[in-house]
Amino acid sequence: MFCPFCGNEDTMVKDSRSTEDGTAIRRRRVCTKCNERFTTLERVQTREIMVLKRSGQRVPFEKEKLIRSIDLATRKRPISAESIDQIANKLEKQFIDLGENLISSESIGRATMEILKDIDKVAYVRFASVYSDFKNVKDFAEILQTMEHHDK
């Protein structure tokens, strides 16, 4: 590991800890030359998941994009950034556990909606409005009606 301060190749690990969700290891390091301290984050590299878009295009799965979408749906809702990361990690693990290298964007959207429905109804409707490409108020009314029926 190169020191980000002086470029020295020799650094020592002072402390290692698993992240809260257990998906990575945080290592506290010190450079043997300049004595500067820095942190690295190690994640297991799994096989690459490709997303099949509605257009037929195939793009690599980006958890950060999923996090941004969930963040947008949960904005000004009582959901922490940590919770959003946990949702994204749970979804990513779910997709990896499928054992498929290709997953449709529709499957990603449906899985995200299912989790949001249980966590926050407003975030669920917001996400659904973008995912389902609502065109008018009638589309909102239909989803609200199915939610009311489901809650009874």
Secondary structure as UniProt FT lines:
FT   TURN            4..6
FT   STRAND          11..18
FT   TURN            20..21
FT   STRAND          24..31
FT   TURN            32..34
FT   STRAND          37..43
FT   STRAND          50..52
FT   TURN            54..55
FT   STRAND          58..60
FT   HELIX           63..74
FT   TURN            75..76
FT   HELIX           81..97
FT   TURN            98..99
FT   STRAND          102..104
FT   HELIX           105..119
FT   HELIX           121..131
FT   TURN            132..133
FT   HELIX           137..151
//
